Amino acid sequence: MPVTIQRLGHLGDGIAEGPVYATRVLPGEVIEGDIDGGRIARPKIVTPSEDRVSASCGHYKSCGGCALQHASDQFVAEWKTDVVRQALAAQGIEAPIRKVITSPPRSRRRATFSGRRLKSGPIVGFHAPGSSSLTAVPGCHLVAPSLISGLPACAALVSILGSRKGELKFQVTGSDSGLDVDVSGGRTLTPKDWEPLAKLAGQHGLARLSVEGEIVVEHQAPTIVFDGITVAPPPGAFLQATDAGETALRDAVSEAVLGSARVVDLFAGCGTFALPMSRNAEVHGVEGVATLTLAMDNAWRKAVGLKKLTTEVRDLYRRPLLPDEIERFDAVVIDPPRAGAEAQTRSIANAKPAKIAFVSCNPTTFARDVKILIEAGYNLDWIDVIDQFRWATHVEVVSQFSF
């Protein structure tokens, strides 16, 4: 029985009347297939949408790394904009969206691959759609070529650290000095492992190899440049997924706090925003992970032409900055994890700094926190939608608030 897809859910699944769910379909498409538990697992497209395109990557059918490669770029941009708009509308807020900035293909500089030992040998890649099985992705159109070049090293690591029952995770980051690979999920290392692992890293030209965040060998400190300022992040450090996305976020944040003499950067990481901002303002970076604040401080000390930058290690979920601590700043930059920062946002609202740059990777928690600021008298001036995770359902925003 044919069904017509009415809309996409926030995870990218098509939804027909019933509801009936199907993956990798588009609104307006007529599809057929066996319905099991309200889902069509393998939909046949009877009437395709005008927004349907041929997937550019040969791995798309068997790989679950991308969810929307069958849709035109314009459709994806409009859909992600609507996701943000609907999240804010649910809180009674109109979304003044200025633009959408999408990162180009093959630009992901940070990705997490999975690896497992099979009878046929090691396999490294991404999970198949809705499955625990892995798909090798040597021709991936999502990640940067430098990351693809590291897959043989990951496969070799599976042979040393992997098991038939377990699964390894490889956080691979492209840096200016080579690949930074952090392995997790494997067996406990023994003293006998260090020499072969160090040898493997050298053979594959890795800048650094770490296991569960512990450095095994570092041939050259991996470095990232934030707007001309060189930073050496610790193993497994959070970084923006693409250089283009980082630039878009940084430019918008700089615009939002322009003219501020004193800025506090909350959830500052290793200085993505704090370091460039310190060219024009005194900055206080607050982050819960000590190794990240240390990397930020070291980078500031080695750079020239920057104003004062101080750092503070603080769990902002357990101990949000209080209003009297925020009042000495002219502007606040905040970039919380997906859970948002409800308590910290309330404290900001009570302190009433003149300007706020709010970055978020979750439209739902963003909308919740935005409502707090608006109810406190803030104006939501603009929002930019940043699509660093091309062809995924993930969406980020950066916004400006003024009081």
Secondary structure as GFF3:
##gff-version 3
##sequence-region A 1 403
A	DSSP	beta_strand	3	8	.	.	.	ID=ss1
A	DSSP	beta_strand	14	16	.	.	.	ID=ss2
A	DSSP	beta_strand	20	22	.	.	.	ID=ss3
A	DSSP	beta_strand	30	32	.	.	.	ID=ss4
A	DSSP	beta_strand	35	36	.	.	.	ID=ss5
A	DSSP	beta_strand	39	40	.	.	.	ID=ss6
A	DSSP	beta_strand	44	47	.	.	.	ID=ss7
A	DSSP	alpha_helix	73	89	.	.	.	ID=ss8
A	DSSP	beta_strand	97	102	.	.	.	ID=ss9
A	DSSP	beta_strand	110	118	.	.	.	ID=ss10
A	DSSP	beta_strand	121	127	.	.	.	ID=ss11
A	DSSP	beta_strand	134	136	.	.	.	ID=ss12
A	DSSP	alpha_helix	145	148	.	.	.	ID=ss13
A	DSSP	alpha_helix	151	161	.	.	.	ID=ss14
A	DSSP	beta_strand	168	175	.	.	.	ID=ss15
A	DSSP	beta_strand	178	184	.	.	.	ID=ss16
A	DSSP	alpha_helix	191	203	.	.	.	ID=ss17
A	DSSP	beta_strand	208	211	.	.	.	ID=ss18
A	DSSP	beta_strand	214	218	.	.	.	ID=ss19
A	DSSP	beta_strand	224	226	.	.	.	ID=ss20
A	DSSP	beta_strand	229	231	.	.	.	ID=ss21
A	DSSP	alpha_helix	243	256	.	.	.	ID=ss22
A	DSSP	beta_strand	262	266	.	.	.	ID=ss23
A	DSSP	alpha_helix	274	277	.	.	.	ID=ss24
A	DSSP	beta_strand	282	287	.	.	.	ID=ss25
A	DSSP	alpha_helix	290	302	.	.	.	ID=ss26
A	DSSP	beta_strand	309	313	.	.	.	ID=ss27
A	DSSP	alpha_helix	323	326	.	.	.	ID=ss28
A	DSSP	beta_strand	331	334	.	.	.	ID=ss29
A	DSSP	alpha_helix	342	351	.	.	.	ID=ss30
A	DSSP	beta_strand	355	360	.	.	.	ID=ss31
A	DSSP	alpha_helix	363	375	.	.	.	ID=ss32
A	DSSP	beta_strand	379	387	.	.	.	ID=ss33
A	DSSP	beta_strand	396	402	.	.	.	ID=ss34
###
